Amino acid sequence: MVRVKKRLGKILIEAGLITEAQLQKALESRDSKSLVRTLVDLGYVTEGDIAKTLAERMHLPFINLEDYKINSNAATIISEEVVRRYLVFPIDFEGDRLVVAMADPANVFAIDDLRIVTGYDIKPVVSTESSILSAIHQYAGIDKTIEQVAESVAAESEVREALTEEREAEEAPVVKLVDLIITEAVRERANDIHIEPQEKDLRVRYRIDGVLHEVMRSPKRIQPGLTSRIKIMAGMDIAERRIPQDGRFGLTLDKKSIDFRVATLPTVHGEKIVLRLLEKESILMDLNDLGILPGSLKRFKSSFTKPYGAILVTGPTGCGKTTTLYAVLNVLNSIEKNIITVEDPVEYRLSGINQVQINPKAGLTFATGLRSILRNDPDIVMIGEIRDQETAMIAIESALTGHLVLSTLHTNDAPSSLTRLTEMGVEPFLTSSAVDCIVAQRLARRLCNHCKESYTPDPKVLRDVGFPLSEDKEVPTLYRPMGCGKCDGTGYKGRIGVFEVMLVSETIERLTVEKATTEEIKEVAIAEGMKTLRQDGFEKVRLGITSIEEIMRVIV
């Protein structure tokens, strides 16, 4: 093995990356570490320089594993013990050859052993040691853990005592599997984790940028221990499986504080569990980072900087309404303001703000909470959601009596919020006087900056979807997703908000009192400068932030 190391060292000396003396010192001090790692730790050279030099001198391709879409079938063909021993990782098949990323392609013994172990001819490619170790951690860890859990958990019996399940849930393999599922979800930027019992196995899916991806299937017998472990972490009753339950817990992963909201739902094959990941730092977003275009942002700011009135943010569940409201509270939060929120649940903790958690079992509802809040002399009130007539009435009356009220509502667009409040039993003349601004929003996936491709679209396709063309009918250059290792082959990475900001003008107030239709209100709002959700989305398509297909997916 020393002969191989000297060969690697000779290549680096010939390339001028290190000196003979530096090589000798590295060989003497490397202990159990690889020569590459020792040279890097001593500060003689960087990993990237070593890998690229080896690739060039040995006429081999250099592969950046972070950008490479690894073939999962290839990734699991070699045991974790072997890949760690030789610091290699199989990434793909090329005909009858196995493509293997190596930190030290000069190690001919490793190549010979891999050929014997796998039965494939080996095509070595060069990559950095750290990226190979990262790939090993990602792919080898989860399979091994599932295997351990499957072996340790006894076959599921029809009747289990709660004590037995609790003891099983605390066993090391089950704990390790849950930790691994959660850690991988955080690293993959998942918004939700779905653990779904099927007839013959257990499926785990991550919702990444609003789209579900299957990441794992495990044996059915793991289900009881896995379910009990998560319910214990979330403070739920593990003996109760017939009704839905809610819970929460918090963890610090990769130096980030993350809250997990947990919901269970009894299904015919067992309890489905959904964990929503709430990263505390994400709520401290600046308004400029949300994706509101400058014109709409100016309209929005003109509303929430007023001392009173109601501001409503509308849209479906998971569209970022709470994030938008907290971004506003971050702007308004100051020592001079008394800000009180009433939420169900309190998703994020903010310093300097008084946050009230709804507890219906104890008689603390939105309505009763709001009555108490108003006796505490608030300047700004945030209501998690207007769900019923009583809450709506108190919110509207608060806005009319000198308070700035922020809340959310479930409607499809901004104009329909006014008619929705009327349907809930609020008098139109009160709504028109109290509501100052309504923001409708959606979340669309951002195009991956590493692989998005420019193209000239067919004008007919643009006309069919209503994409606005310039007066000279010139077809703009747009972008579409391609897929790379950075975005897991999806072509998208991250999300951007799409917004519709409607200010309630005197004309719209009059239409509301007259109980005009949503369409009539919408026409006036557009004439007064409101960009609709679709128009805002198309503007982000024109700017190369997202694609036409994505806007058509999230906006009708």
N, C-alpha and C positions, 0 to 999 in steps of 0.2 A: 504493500500500500504506500510505503514511503516513496518507492520509485514512481508511482503514479503522481503523488503530490509534487515530487521534484519536476515531473514533466509539466504539470500545471504551472509551477513556479517559473520554469524556464520560459514558457510561453509569455508570461507576464513580464519577465525581465527583458526578453527580446522586444516586446512592445514598448518598453520604456516606462511601464507603469510603476515598477518597483526596482530596487537594487538587490544585488546578491546578499548584501548585509541585512537588508530588511527581510528577505526570504528566510535567511538563517534564524533571525530573531523570532519570526513568526512560527517556524517549525519547532523551535525550542519552547515557546510559551503557549502553544495552542491547546495543550491538555486534551480534553475530549471534544473541543470545538473543531469545526471544519476549518481548513486552511483559508477559505474565502472569508468566513466570519472573523477569523483571527486577524487577517490583513485589514478588514474593514474596521474592526474594533480598535486596532492600533493606529488608525487614522492614515494609513499609507495610501489607500485607494478607496473608491466608492464601489458599491455592488454593481451599479449600472455600468461603470467603466469596465469592470472585470467581465461581466456578461457579454457586452458588446465586442470587446476585444477577442474573447474566446470564440464568439460566433464568426468574427471576421477571419481570424487566423486559421480556424478549422473548417472554414467554408460551410458553416451551418447557419440555418435561419435563427434570428433572435425573436423571441415571442414575449410580448408583454401580457402576462396572464390576466391582468386587470381588464384588458381590452378584448380578451379572447373568450369566445363562447365555448366553454368546456363541455365535451360530450359526456353526459352523466354515466352512460354505459361503459365508456372507457375509464372514467374516473374511479370506478369501484372494482376494476379487474385485478388490481394488485393490493395485497393486504397493507394495512397501515404500518405494520412493523417493518415491512420491506421498503416502502417509500420513505419512511423516516430514516432508516439505516443508510440508504444511498442518497438521500435528499433529491428525490426524483418525483415526478407526478405525471401519470398518463393523461393526456388531454384529448386525444382523438384517434380515429382509425383512418388510414390512408390505404385503400385496397386491402391487401393482406398484411399490412404493417401497422404496428402500434406506435403512435407518435408520443414520445415521452419528453417532457421538459426536464432539463438537468441543470443544476448549478455548476457541475463539473463534468462536462462531456468528455474530458480526457480519461475518465475512469472507465477503462475498457472492461474491468472485472464486473462492474455494475451492469453494463450493457449485456455481457454474457449471461449473468445471473437472471436478468429480467427476461431474456430470450428463453431460458430454460423454464422459468416460473410460469410465464404466460403462454408459451407455445407460439408466439408471434415473432416475426422479424421486427427489430426495434429501429425506429427512425428517431435519432436524438435531435432535439432542438434546445436552444440555450435560453435560460430565464434566470432571474435573480433568486437568490436563496430565500429572501423574505417573502416573495410572491408565491414560491413553491410551498413554503410552510403555511402560508395563509390558505392556499387551496387544500392542503392536507387537513387543516383544521376544519374547513368548511364541509368537505365531502366525506372524510373518513370518520369524523366524530359522531355524526348523527346515526349512521348505519350501525356503528358499534354499540351505541347506547340503546337503540331499539332492540338489538339482539340480546343485550344484557337484561333489559326489562322483560322481554318475552320469556327468557329462561327463568327469571326469578319469580315472576308472577304465576301463581297456580291457575289452573284452568278455572274459568268463571263458573261458579255454582249458581243455581237458581235462586237460593236464599242466602243472603250474607248478613251477618250482624254488623251494626255500625262500628263496633269496636275493632272488628277484623279489618274492615275497610280503612279505618283510620290508621291502624298499624301498618297496613300495606302501603298506604299513601305516604308514609314517612320513610319507607325503605329507600336506600341510597340510589338504586337505578331509576326509580320513578322520579325522585327529586331531580336527578341529573337530566333526565329526558325533558321534564317541564322547563328546567333552567335553559336547556339547549334550544328548545322551541322558542322561548321568549327572547333569548339572546340573538338568535338568527333573525327573528322578526325585526328586532331593533336595527340590526346591521343591514337588513334588506330594505329599511325605510318603510316597513309595513304600517298601515293605519289600523288594521284589525287582524286578529287571529281567529280563524273559524276551526273548531275541533268538532268534527261531525261523525257520529257513529253510523256506519252503514250495516247492511245485513251480515256481511262476512268479515269486515275489517273496520278500521278507524281512519278517517281521512283528515288531514290537516291542510288548510289553505290560508294563504296570506293575501290580504287586500293591499296591493301596492299601487299607489297613485290612482285609487278608485276602481281598480280592476282586480278580480280574484285570480290567484295562481295556486295550483296544487303543488305542495312542496314535499308531501310525505304520505305514505299509507303504511299502517302498522297492524300487527295482529290484533284480532278482536279481544283477546284476553288481557291486553294492556288497558283496555277502556276503564274498568272500575277504579283501578289505582290512580290512573291519570286524572279522571274526573274528580275523585275525592281529594287529590293533592291540590288541584286548583281551587276547589270549593273551600278547603281549609285555609289556603292563602288569602282568599277573598272574604273570610269570615262568614261563610254560609253554613247551613245545616246539612251535613253530609247524609243524614238519614232520610231527608225529605227529597223524594225524586218525582213526586206527582204534580208539583206546581212549579211555575217559573220562579227563579230567585235572582236577586241583584246583589252585587258586592263590589268591593274595590280593594286595591292594595298598591303600595308604591315601592319602587326599586331604583337604585342608582346603577346604571350600566354605561360603560365607556365614559365615565365622568358626567353623564347626563341624568338628571332626575326625571323619572317617568312614572306617571300614574296609570294604573290599569283599571278600567271599568269592566266588570265581569257580569255577564247575563247568561243564565241557563234556561233552556227550553226543553221540556219533555217531548221526545219523539217516539215513534213506534220501535226504534232500535236503541233507545237510550237517550241520555241527556246531551243535547247539543250545547256547546259552550262558545260564546263569543267574547273575546277580550279586546277592548278598544284601547289603543295606546295613545296616551295624552302626554306629549313632551312639554314640560313646563316652560322651557326656553322658547318654544315656538309661539307661545301666546304673547311673548314680549315683542312681537313683530311691529315694525314701523308701518304706518299706513301706506307709505310709499312702496313697501315691499309686497303689498297684497296684490298688486297688478291693476289698480284702478287707474285708468287713463287720466292725464292731467286735467282735461275739461270736466270730467265727471268728479274727480277728486276736489276740484275747486267748488263745485256745486255742493258736494257733501260737507266740506269744511264750513261753508257758509251757514249750514244748518246746525251742526253740533256745537258751534261756538256761541250760539244764542243761549241766554240764561234759562229759557223755559221752552216747552213744546215737546212733542213725542216724535221719536225717530224709530222707525220699524225696519228690521232686516228680515227679509223673507226668503224662503227657498226650502227644498227638501232636506231631510235628515242627512247630516254628514257633508253639507255643502260649505261649511266654514263660517256659519252665521256667528257662532260664539267667538271665533277668532277675530272677526271684524269688530264686534262689539268691544272686545277687550283691547283691540288696537286703539279704538276711540277712547276708552277709559285710560289707557296709558298716556294719551295726550292730555286728557282733562285732569288727571290725578295730580293734585297739588296740596300743600299744607292748608290752603285757604278753603278747600272744598270738602264738604262732608258727603262722601259717596257710599251708598249702601246698595248691595245687590241681594236679590232673593232668587235662588236657583234650585233646580232639581235635576241632577246633583250639582254641587259646586265642582266644576271640572278643573279649575286652576286656582291656586292661591296667589293673591296679589298683595304685596305690602302696601299698607296705607289705605286699604279699602275694607269696609265692613261687609263681610259676606255671610249670608244667612242660608242655611240648608233646610229645604222643605222636609217636613216629617208628618205626613198625613195621619199616621197611626197615633201620633201625639196631639193631633188637631191643628198642626201648623201647616196650612195650605198656602197657596200663593195669595189668596184673598186676605186671610187672617194675618199673614206675614206683612202684607202691604199696609194694612191698617196700622200695625204696630210701627212699621218703618216711618210712616208719615208723622207719628208722634215723636220721632227722634230727630226732627228738624233737618232732613237731608237737603242738599243742594241738587244732587244727581241721584236718580234711582235707576237701577238696571233690573228688569224682570226677565228671568230666564226664558219664559215663553207665555204668551197669552193663550190660554187653553179654553176659557169659559167666559160667560157673560159677566160674572162678578169681577173677575180679574181685569177684564177689558174695561169695565166701567171705572174701577178704581184707578187704573193706569191713565185713562183719558181725563178723569177729574183731576188727577195729580198734575198732568201737563197743563191743565187750565188754571191751576192755582199756584203757578210760579216755580214749578219743578221741571228740570230736564229729565225726561223719561226715555230710557233706551229699552227696547224689547225685541223679541222675535215672533214671527207668525208663519204659519205654513200655508203659503199660496204660491201659484205658479209664476206670477210676475208682480211688478210693483203696483200697477193700476188696480188689479183685482183685490188688493189688500183693503181698499176703502169699502168696496162692496161686501167683503168678508166680515168686516167689523159691523156693518149694518145687519147682516144675516145673524150675527151673534147677539143682536139685541141692543146695540149701542145706537142712540139716536143720531141720524146723519148730521144734524147741525152741530152736535158735540164733536163728532169725528172730524168734520171739516175745520173746526176752530182749533182743535188740539194737535192734530197730526201736521208736522212741518215737513218731514222728508221720509220717503220710503226707498229702501235699497233692496233690490232683488239680486240674488247671486247664484252662481254655479261654480264648480271647479272643473277645469279642463286640464288634461295632461300637457306638460311642456315637451316640445321636441328636444331630443338629446343633442346637445351642441357638438358632440363628437362624430355623429354619423348622419345628421339630417342632410338631405340632398335637395338642391334647388332644381326647379323644373318650370316649364311654361305650360300652364293648364289649358285644356280645351275650352274656348269661350262659351260653347254650348253648355258644358257642365257648370260653369260659373253662373250662367243665366238661369239654369234650372234650379240651383240652390238659392238664388237671390243674391249672389255676391255682387256688391256694387262695383261697376266699372267706371273709369274716369270718363270725362266728357268726350275725349277723342277715341274712346272705346279701346284704348291700349290695354293689352292683356298683361297683368303684373307677373313678376317672377315670384313664385311661392315656394314653400318647402314641404317635404314629405318625410315620413319616418323610414329608416332603412334597417337599423338594428346592429348593435355591436356589443362587445363584452361589458362596456360601461353601463349599458341600460338593459342588460340581460336579454338582448335580442329583440326588445319591444319597440325600439325607436323613440321611446319617451322616458324622461327622467324628471321627476318633480311635477308640481302642479301650479297652475296660475288661476287667479280668480277672474271670472267674467261677471261684469256688473251692469246694473240698470238703476240709475239714480234719478228718482222723480221728486222734484220739489212741488209741494202743494201750493199752487198759486191761487189768486182770487178766482180765476175762471174755474179751476178744478174744485175749489171750495163750493162754488155755486152749483156745479154739476153734481157734486156729492149730495148737497141738500135736496136737489131735484131728483135724486135717486137715478141718475143716468147710468147707462150700462158701462161695463168695463171697457168695451171697445171705444165708446165715445170719449171716456176719460183718457184712454191711451192715445187717441188721435190728437187731442189737445196737448198732452204731455210731449209728444214727439215734435209738434209744431213749436213748442216752447223750448226745445233744445235737448230733450231726453234721448240718449242713445239706448235702443232696446238691447236686450241680452244678445240677440243674434248680431246686431250691428257692432256691438262691442267685441264679440267673438271674432267677427270677420276682420275687424281692425287689428286684432292680435295675430290673425292669420297673415295679414298683409305685412306685419312687422317681423314675421318669421319666428314668432314665439310658439305657435301651435299649428295644427293642420286643419284643413276644411273638414276632413273625416271626423276629427275629434270634436269639433264644434257641432257638427250634425249629430254626433252621438249623445252629447249632453244637453243640447238645446233643441226643442221641437221647432 
